[in-house]
Amino acid sequence: MTVEGELYEKLEGGDVRCYACGHRCLVRPGRRGICQVRFNREGKLYVPWGYVAALQLDPSRRNPSSMFCPAPTY
């Protein structure tokens, strides 16, 4: 589940420079970047695609104090 990335620059010798984060990794053919996620295959940087990055569950009530002290009605 990988696709060719967009945030990289092709260099001579099949190396690529990754610009996806602040490390700006020089990734040689057959090697991975410092993140251990992006890798160089035949002079192209490949990145994961189709994975869930994060999940979050929010409570139904954001302000629990509203149950104890409702707004006054005039």
N, C-alpha and C positions, 0 to 999 in steps of 0.2 A: 504494500500500500504506500508507494512512494511516487512522486512526480518530480519533474525537473523544476528546480527553484528559479526565482527571479532576482533575488538580491545577491548577485555574485558577479565577479569579473573574471573572464578567461585570461590566463597568463600563458607565457610560452612554456613549452615542455609538458603541457597537460595539467599544470597547476591551476587552481582557482583561488580567488580571494573572496571569502564570504563576508557579506555586509549585513547579516541578519541581526547581529548584536554588537556590542562595543568591543569584543575581542578581536574582530577583523581577522579571523583565522586564515592562514595560508594552508590550504588543504591539497596535499599531493595526491596523485592518482592511487586509488585503492585504499586511501586513509580516511579517517573521520576528523571532524573539527573538535574543539575543546568541549562542546556540548554533547558529544557522542551520539548525536541525532542526525546531523547532516553529513553526507559523505560524497566523495568524488568518485564517479564511475566514468572512466574514459574521457576525462576533461569536462564533464558536466556535473554540477552540484545537484544532488538529489535530496529532497526533503520529505518528511512524513506527510501523508494526506489522508483524511477521512477518519481521524481519531478524535475522541472527545477530549478536549483540553481541560475543561473544568465544569463542575456541576455545583449549583447553589440552590438551597431551599430556603425561602423566606417565610416567616410566620404570617398567619392571616391578619393578625393585629400588630401594628407597628408600635403603638403607644399603649402599653398596658395600664398606665395611670388613668386613662380615660374611663376605665371601668369603675374606679373608686371615687373619682372627682369629676363628674360630668359637667359640661359647660352649663352655666345658669341660663334659665329661660325667663324672659321678662314678658 
